[in-house]
Amino acid sequence: QVQLVESGGGLVQPGGSLRLSCAASGSIFRLYDMSWYRQAPGKQRELVAAITASGSANYADSVKGRFTISRDNGKNTMYLQMNSLKPEDTAVYYCKLTVNSNRGYWGQGTRVTVSS
């Protein structure tokens, strides 16, 4: 069983920055792909960024050039550096560890609010 705990959310003004963290329990973190999703009020959950076990990253078009995903396998932690935040980035952000196409683990989410 894997537990994922997100942190780092909060209230930030437009143009500001936040760094989210996702800490994983257990020893399998380094073996699997990880990703960040978000869900805004009234909308479906969407993929924001993903990083493979080897460190290759990809991003949703809406965050390219503003967000950076990274991982530290020694600390069992994944990060999402969010810069130039916009009000439309307001959402609950979730991390996910993907074991395979049928199995994954989710964190409980951390809320990000971008507002003046």
C-alpha positions in Angstrom: 0.0 0.0 0.0 1.3 3.4 -0.9 0.2 6.7 0.8 0.6 10.0 -1.0 0.5 13.3 0.9 0.4 16.6 -0.9 1.3 19.9 0.6 2.2 23.5 -0.4 -1.2 24.8 -1.6 -2.6 28.1 -0.5 -3.8 31.5 -1.6 -1.6 33.4 -4.0 -2.0 36.5 -6.1 -2.0 36.4 -9.9 1.5 36.3 -11.2 2.8 34.6 -8.0 4.4 31.3 -7.4 3.8 28.2 -5.3 5.6 24.9 -5.0 3.6 21.8 -4.3 5.1 18.6 -2.8 3.9 15.0 -2.9 5.5 12.7 -0.3 5.1 9.0 -0.8 5.4 6.2 1.7 7.1 2.9 1.0 10.0 2.0 -1.2 8.4 1.7 -4.6 8.2 5.5 -5.4 11.3 5.4 -7.6 9.9 2.6 -9.8 6.8 4.3 -11.1 5.6 7.2 -13.1 4.1 10.1 -11.2 1.7 12.9 -12.2 -0.1 15.9 -11.0 -3.8 16.4 -11.7 -6.2 19.2 -10.8 -9.9 19.7 -10.5 -11.5 23.1 -10.6 -15.0 23.6 -9.2 -17.6 22.2 -11.5 -15.0 20.7 -13.9 -13.5 17.3 -14.5 -10.2 16.3 -13.1 -7.4 17.0 -15.7 -3.8 16.0 -16.1 -1.4 18.9 -15.4 2.0 17.3 -15.7 3.6 13.9 -15.6 7.1 12.5 -15.0 8.4 9.1 -15.7 10.4 6.9 -13.3 13.5 8.0 -15.3 12.6 11.7 -15.1 11.1 12.5 -18.5 8.4 15.1 -18.1 5.4 16.3 -20.1 2.9 19.0 -19.5 -0.6 20.1 -20.4 -0.6 23.0 -22.9 -2.2 25.3 -20.4 0.8 25.1 -18.1 3.8 24.7 -20.4 6.4 27.3 -19.7 5.0 28.1 -16.3 5.0 24.9 -14.3 7.9 22.5 -13.7 7.5 18.9 -12.5 10.4 17.2 -10.8 11.1 14.3 -8.4 13.6 13.3 -5.8 13.7 9.6 -5.6 16.0 9.7 -2.6 13.3 11.6 -0.7 10.3 9.8 -2.2 9.0 13.2 -3.1 7.6 14.8 -6.3 7.3 18.5 -6.8 5.3 20.9 -8.9 6.8 24.4 -9.2 4.1 26.8 -10.4 5.1 30.2 -11.6 3.1 33.0 -13.2 -0.1 31.7 -11.7 -3.4 32.7 -13.2 -6.9 32.7 -11.7 -7.7 29.8 -14.0 -5.1 27.7 -12.1 -7.4 27.7 -9.1 -8.2 24.1 -8.3 -7.5 21.2 -5.9 -4.3 19.6 -7.0 -3.8 15.8 -6.7 -0.7 13.7 -7.1 -0.9 10.2 -8.5 1.4 7.2 -8.6 0.7 5.0 -11.6 1.4 1.3 -11.1 -0.2 0.3 -14.4 -3.2 1.2 -16.6 -5.5 -0.4 -14.1 -3.9 0.5 -10.8 -2.8 3.7 -9.2 -2.7 5.6 -5.9 -4.0 9.2 -5.3 -3.2 11.7 -2.6 -5.9 13.6 -0.8 -5.3 16.9 -2.6 -4.1 20.4 -1.8 -6.1 23.5 -2.6 -4.6 26.3 -4.7 -6.4 29.6 -5.0 -5.2 32.3 -7.3 -6.9 35.5 -6.5 -6.2 39.2 -5.8 
